[in-house]
């Protein structure tokens, strides 16, 4: 029984590699100002909590709270809307 549980956990983790990967995402704001629009990011996709995020300029609107657990690089622009939390495991650079 114990081995079956471990095997199930391992297979589950192997089946979701994207959830474990960290990605460097940069704000391009090409679609609109919505943080949650995947087309506003390079590469395309909404940042996950463990991603490294860079914003150089533009207006970023948070329509729901966001928590960053990794690196958040803020070099310019405007942030408005809901809260942005840098977790105690995260780093804010500005």
C-alpha positions as CSV (number, residue, x, y, z in Angstrom):
1,X,0.0,0.0,0.0
2,X,2.8,2.4,0.9
3,X,4.6,1.8,-2.4
4,X,1.4,2.4,-4.3
5,X,0.9,5.8,-2.7
6,X,4.5,6.9,-3.5
7,X,4.2,5.6,-7.1
8,X,1.0,7.6,-7.5
9,X,2.6,10.8,-6.1
10,X,5.6,10.4,-8.4
11,X,3.4,9.8,-11.5
12,X,1.3,12.8,-10.6
13,X,4.3,15.1,-10.3
14,X,5.8,13.7,-13.6
15,X,2.5,14.3,-15.3
16,X,2.6,18.1,-14.5
17,X,6.0,19.3,-15.4
18,X,4.8,22.8,-16.3
19,X,3.5,23.4,-12.8
20,X,7.0,22.8,-11.4
21,X,8.9,24.8,-14.0
22,X,10.0,28.4,-13.3
23,X,9.8,30.8,-16.2
24,X,11.2,34.3,-16.8
25,X,8.3,36.5,-17.9
26,X,8.5,40.1,-19.0
27,X,5.6,42.5,-19.2
28,X,5.0,43.8,-22.8
29,X,1.4,45.1,-22.3
30,X,0.7,44.5,-26.0
31,X,-3.0,43.5,-25.5
32,X,-4.1,45.8,-22.6
33,X,-3.2,46.5,-19.0
34,X,-4.6,43.3,-17.4
35,X,-2.0,41.2,-15.5
36,X,-4.0,38.1,-16.2
37,X,-4.1,38.4,-20.0
38,X,-1.4,35.9,-21.2
39,X,-0.7,38.0,-24.3
40,X,0.7,40.8,-22.1
41,X,3.7,38.7,-21.2
42,X,6.8,37.4,-23.0
43,X,6.8,34.5,-23.3
44,X,3.0,34.3,-23.6
45,X,1.4,33.2,-20.4
46,X,0.3,34.6,-17.0
47,X,3.2,34.4,-14.5
48,X,2.9,31.8,-11.7
49,X,4.0,32.5,-8.1
50,X,7.4,30.9,-8.7
51,X,8.2,32.7,-11.9
52,X,10.8,35.5,-12.3
53,X,8.8,38.6,-13.4
54,X,10.2,41.8,-15.0
55,X,8.2,45.0,-15.6
56,X,10.1,47.8,-17.3
57,X,7.3,50.2,-18.3
58,X,3.5,50.5,-18.9
59,X,0.5,50.2,-16.8
60,X,-0.2,46.9,-15.1
61,X,-3.7,46.3,-13.6
62,X,-4.2,43.6,-11.1
63,X,-7.9,42.5,-11.2
64,X,-7.3,40.0,-8.4
65,X,-4.6,39.7,-5.7
66,X,-1.2,38.4,-6.9
67,X,1.5,36.7,-4.7
68,X,5.1,36.4,-6.0
69,X,7.3,33.8,-4.4
70,X,10.4,34.3,-6.6
71,X,11.9,37.4,-8.1
72,X,9.9,40.5,-9.0
73,X,11.9,43.1,-11.0
74,X,10.1,46.5,-11.2
75,X,12.0,49.0,-13.3
76,X,9.2,51.4,-14.3
77,X,5.6,51.9,-15.0
78,X,2.4,52.0,-13.0
79,X,0.8,49.2,-10.9
80,X,-2.8,49.5,-9.9
81,X,-5.8,47.5,-8.8
82,X,-5.7,44.7,-6.3
83,X,-2.8,43.9,-4.0
84,X,0.6,42.5,-5.0
85,X,2.3,40.5,-2.2
86,X,6.0,39.5,-2.3
87,X,6.2,36.4,-0.2
88,X,8.9,36.0,2.4
89,X,10.6,33.6,0.0
90,X,10.5,36.3,-2.8
91,X,12.7,39.2,-3.8
92,X,11.6,42.7,-5.0
93,X,14.1,44.6,-7.1
94,X,13.3,48.2,-8.1
